């Protein structure tokens, strides 16, 4: 019996790539394609595919919205597909079976399919998929703040714990993460990273700066209405008056 498989991606070329790679997988039967999250939810509930290649970044309803809309008891095996490292990390945290980071090659794709096939066989033997059930429970109970980031540095890729970051600054189309004496670049926007961070731990103090509150040592007022924020390692960064009220309120509550 072949594995009924659905491809979900808002980019036709991306769907075509997955479909072409699946032609070499003799145990897979592609039963449908969807170009957005709403279509995917409807298709999964009606057709009940066993395996779904699910793009994460889609307009209106993204891949995580699709997962949240499904019943944990009947959810198919999910392989997340994404062009962005940070979404890949969220998929990792979500305990999806696997994720494919675009552009993936045929070998990496095949490994994901092999894992999916083994996983589906285990499910048929009666093993419960507790990880996906846990993901759905987390998504339905509320927002979960980012705990780790994927960082590429000097030819290696590693997970960086959010709490290790001293402060973050904008650097063109990138963000520079300051961690002790080191700094790392990631491709992300200030608004996007701010929305993913716990506001009780990280605070925007300038349009181009976010600081880890636990790293703050002193505040020095300036004549312009701004403040010099001195970190424990001696670094000085600026608290803009546009962000002063929220910062001072939080800073006072900490003392």
C-alpha atoms as one frame of an Amber mdcrd trajectory, in Angstrom:
protein
   0.000   0.000   0.000   1.465   3.336  -1.054   1.665   6.328   1.318  -0.928
   8.966   0.398   0.964  12.260   0.258  -0.037  15.929   0.033   2.216  18.799
  -1.095   1.469  22.243   0.366   3.340  25.346  -0.815   2.203  28.726  -2.131
   4.964  28.671  -4.786   4.161  26.471  -7.828   7.859  25.917  -8.596   8.448
  24.681  -5.050   5.539  22.229  -5.328   6.908  21.041  -8.658  10.333  20.367
  -7.112   8.845  18.229  -4.341   6.675  16.362  -6.844   9.662  15.647  -9.121
  11.715  14.302  -6.230   8.818  12.098  -5.155   8.777  10.354  -8.533  11.818
   8.385  -7.385  10.078   7.309  -4.176   8.162   4.227  -5.250   6.208   3.906
  -2.002   4.736   7.404  -2.262   1.483   8.356  -3.999   0.849  12.095  -4.426
  -2.897  12.552  -3.887  -3.023  16.327  -4.064  -1.408  19.751  -3.978  -2.508
  22.905  -2.162  -1.349  26.474  -2.669  -2.367  27.910   0.703  -3.114  26.987
   4.299  -6.905  27.128   4.059  -6.938  24.688   1.141  -4.563  22.412   3.018
  -6.748  22.267   6.120  -9.825  21.376   4.054  -7.951  18.758   2.006  -6.358
  17.073   5.029  -9.679  16.804   6.849 -11.485  15.386   3.800  -8.859  13.167
   2.122  -6.789  12.256   5.191  -3.325  11.920   3.621  -0.717  10.041   5.632
   2.192  12.356   4.800   2.263  16.117   4.166   5.117  18.244   2.867   4.087
  21.536   4.465   5.560  24.931   3.623   5.829  27.107   6.722   5.774  30.628
   5.326   2.509  31.135   3.445   0.165  34.160   3.321  -2.815  34.335   5.695
  -2.469  30.839   7.198   1.094  29.560   7.587   2.213  25.998   8.219   1.855
  26.290  11.981  -1.712  27.605  11.549  -2.492  24.494   9.517  -1.193  22.243
  12.291  -3.143  24.157  14.911  -6.391  23.571  12.994  -6.047  19.781  12.963
  -7.020  17.088  15.428  -3.998  15.633  17.212  -5.449  12.124  16.965  -5.737
  12.135  13.172  -2.924  14.472  12.098  -0.735  13.128   9.278   3.035  12.820
   9.448   4.453  16.295   8.745   7.672  17.293   6.986   8.025  21.073   7.212
   9.572  22.885   4.251  11.037  26.374   4.597  13.466  28.817   3.007  14.355
  30.431   6.334  16.568  29.094   9.119  14.490  30.609  11.908  11.338  28.876
  10.707  13.359  25.681  10.502  14.260  26.096  14.148  10.609  26.580  15.079
   9.831  23.363  13.229  12.589  21.670  15.209  11.163  23.047  18.457   7.717
  21.944  17.343   9.038  18.369  17.162   7.905  17.835  13.606   9.173  14.621
  12.082  11.651  16.531   9.909  12.176  19.769   8.035  13.686  20.567   4.655
  15.561  23.835   4.297  15.260  25.247   0.775  17.075  24.670  -1.495  17.390
  21.021  -0.481  19.023  18.340  -2.647  17.749  14.918  -3.638  19.820  13.073
  -1.030  18.503  15.205   1.845  14.979  14.824   0.496  15.303  11.042   0.337
  16.478  10.876   3.957  13.370  12.793   5.025  11.133  10.391   3.078  12.827
   7.346   4.635  12.253   8.766   8.117   8.645   9.509   7.230   8.048   5.980
   5.956   9.477   4.446   9.138   7.442   6.822  11.259   4.212   5.977   9.455
   4.880   2.252   9.813   5.395   2.694  13.556   2.155   4.643  13.826   0.327
   1.824  12.076   1.677  -0.550  14.709  -0.096   1.523  17.322   2.640   3.859
  18.575   1.305   7.294  19.562   2.791  10.422  18.002   3.189  12.347  21.244
   5.389  15.056  19.754   2.805  16.356  17.290   0.096  16.122  19.941   2.307
  18.214  22.206   2.843  20.757  19.433  -0.895  21.182  18.891  -1.475  21.570
  22.621   1.208  24.267  22.808  -0.178  26.157  19.818  -3.714  26.113  21.183
  -2.801  27.207  24.705  -1.064  30.394  23.681   2.076  32.061  22.429   5.409
  30.401  23.086   8.443  32.624  22.992  11.611  31.757  21.127  14.149  29.829
  23.185  16.866  29.182  20.596  18.146  30.557  17.314  19.923  28.870  14.439
  23.249  30.647  13.829  25.748  30.156  11.010  29.281  31.166  11.951  32.722
  30.323  10.541  31.495  27.377   8.520  29.379  25.833  11.267  25.710  25.885
  12.217  24.698  25.798  15.874  21.828  26.497  18.231  22.189  29.616  20.363
  20.146  29.887  23.558  18.250  33.169  23.650  19.229  33.846  27.262  22.905
  33.926  26.231  22.369  37.041  24.094  23.461  40.342  25.679  21.915  42.639
  23.096  20.801  42.762  19.475  21.396  45.492  16.929  20.190  46.057  13.383
  22.847  45.673  10.695  21.314  46.377   7.288  19.293  43.352   6.229  20.697
  41.392   9.162  20.717  41.427  12.940  23.926  41.279  14.946  23.638  39.163
  18.087  26.119  40.179  20.786  27.050  37.222  22.987  29.896  37.971  25.390
  32.946  38.814  23.281  31.437  37.247  20.166  28.870  38.493  17.676  26.837
  36.586  15.107  24.738  37.677  12.133  21.312  36.293  11.286  18.981  37.331
   8.473  15.966  38.743  10.309  14.227  42.059  10.995  13.994  43.875  14.321
  10.193  43.770  14.303  10.134  40.046  13.588  12.638  39.100  16.301  10.997
  41.426  18.829   7.662  39.631  18.339   9.307  36.274  19.107  11.125  37.318
  22.285   9.706  37.311  25.813   9.023  41.012  26.569   9.762  40.406  30.254
  13.322  39.423  29.323  14.131  41.399  26.177  13.170  45.001  25.538  13.373
  47.276  22.516  15.205  50.439  23.608  15.893  51.956  20.211  14.588  51.384
  16.693  17.790  49.421  16.034  18.481  47.912  19.486  17.019  45.209  21.738
  18.627  44.451  25.102  18.580  41.514  27.498  17.293  43.127  30.691  19.365
  40.825  32.887  22.555  42.248  31.343  21.836  45.852  32.362  24.050  47.321
  35.069  23.383  51.093  35.065  21.462  53.937  33.436  22.993  57.368  32.792
  20.638  60.199  31.749  21.703  62.447  28.875  20.710  66.048  28.117  18.734
  65.054  25.007  16.277  62.929  26.984  18.038  59.730  25.954  19.894  57.448
  28.367  23.178  55.605  28.207  22.489  51.983  29.131  25.593  50.340  30.584
  25.743  46.550  30.411  27.562  44.293  32.849  30.448  43.867  30.419  30.888
  47.652  30.110  29.171  48.056  26.739  27.204  51.309  26.366  24.077  51.436
  24.221  21.434  54.146  23.838  17.938  54.159  25.262  15.968  56.411  22.919
  13.392  58.714  24.483  10.800  57.159  22.149  11.188  53.882  24.058  11.940
  55.400  27.452   8.536  55.114  29.141   8.134  51.355  28.720  11.747  50.732
  29.658  11.730  52.854  32.815   8.460  51.272  33.915   9.937  47.799  33.577
  13.257  48.865  35.085  11.507  50.311  38.161   9.462  47.135  38.604  12.665
  45.125  38.651  13.931  47.059  41.669
